[in-house]
Amino acid sequence: MTATTGAGREHIERVLEIIKKTERDGLMTDRRGEGLAGISGLKTVGALQRLVGLFADDSRACYLEIGVFQGLTLVSAALAAPGLACFGIDNFATLDPDGKNREIATERLQRFGAVNATLIDSDFEAALADLDGRLDGRKIAVYFIDGPHDYRSQMVCLLLALGHLHDRCVIVIDDANYACVRQATADFLAGHPGFKMVFEAYGPAHPANMEGAELEHWEEGWLNGVNVLVRDAEGLLPDMVPPTESDKTRHFNEWLIHRLRRAELAPEAVVLADAICTGDVAAEEKARKALLNKYGIWRDISDGRYPDRNTASGGLTEARFNEISE
Ligand SMILES: C[S@@+](CC[C@H](N)C(=O)[O-])C[C@H]1O[C@@H](n2cnc3c(N)ncnc32)[C@H](O)[C@@H]1O
């Protein structure tokens, strides 16, 4: 066995040990009594708290998360490894009806003394494209992906970070209950054999569709599911991929919907379709209003399109080469 193999094996075994401990014990440090709460499962937070500890003495390493919300995971990771630079990216564009999350996250970072944490107020894609300037030569050792969960966003979170990942990187992908999240993880693993999944956990439903003791149970666990990947350049681990759906209708629908004139109205249109299909007249009226409201927002742009097969290729070059420079 070479020295490199030994080091890789030891690292992966440590990661597995941490996840097993988290399965048994949940949170490492509980600050809920002091007001540190959020929308991640307690085992997810516990795993992040322990994983950052692996890199506490590595000045080249950092923690990065997409999706800060009110700061639970960013503050928890930063406090668990005070010497590790921690970065959290959020544009506070969703899950924030009162527009208070930026303020709450900032206040918590200060109140809990998470001086090693930096909040990056930005769209995740713009921030990831500019990581060189942000990380100051550090590599992402623990990467927590918990932002927008559409297939493309999941994939972009993985792909744009690739060149910045530490050679012992651990990637924790939240909300893996969603089929499109699992599909993105599976597709990433298929194209990147140097990464392997070490752990997966799922629940029976999204927490929004649970209540009472059932909800409490999953809140104490991995909440809406998790996929954990490690870099495994030596191929020590066997393949393990998250389950995906064999019927790809909804993925193909993306193309059919994207090319339609009113594509941006798709969520409201599907809610309206649901009300029509179930014969719920009150819901239909509400959904119709929501649809027309959204139409008002997109009217100017969408009225200028074709009814279908919009390609967004108007004004693009007719032909262009890339050539090797002299
Ligand atoms: C589920 S919350 C994160 C929960 C958080 N990790 C916690 O510990 O409670 C998802 C976050 O992703 C953010 N988000 C959604 N789309 C984004 C985007 N395009 N760029 C950056 N952040 C985004 C939302 O603003 C939201 O705060």
The ligand as an ORCA input file, in Angstrom:
! r2SCAN-3c Opt
* xyz 0 1
  C     -33.056     25.845      2.836
  S     -32.401     27.434      2.949
  C     -30.856     27.172      3.717
  C     -30.996     26.683      5.149
  C     -29.771     26.886      5.998
  N     -28.619     26.125      5.517
  C     -30.045     26.583      7.457
  O     -29.129     26.145      8.111
  O     -31.122     26.802      7.989
  C     -32.022     27.809      1.269
  C     -31.406     29.167      1.052
  O     -30.947     29.213     -0.300
  C     -31.027     30.557     -0.729
  N     -31.030     30.650     -2.198
  C     -32.018     30.265     -3.045
  N     -31.681     30.575     -4.316
  C     -30.446     31.158     -4.271
  C     -29.560     31.669     -5.257
  N     -29.880     31.669     -6.546
  N     -28.370     32.174     -4.855
  C     -28.041     32.185     -3.533
  N     -28.840     31.707     -2.553
  C     -30.037     31.193     -2.913
  C     -32.328     31.059     -0.139
  O     -32.318     32.471     -0.047
  C     -32.368     30.338      1.225
  O     -31.948     31.175      2.263
*
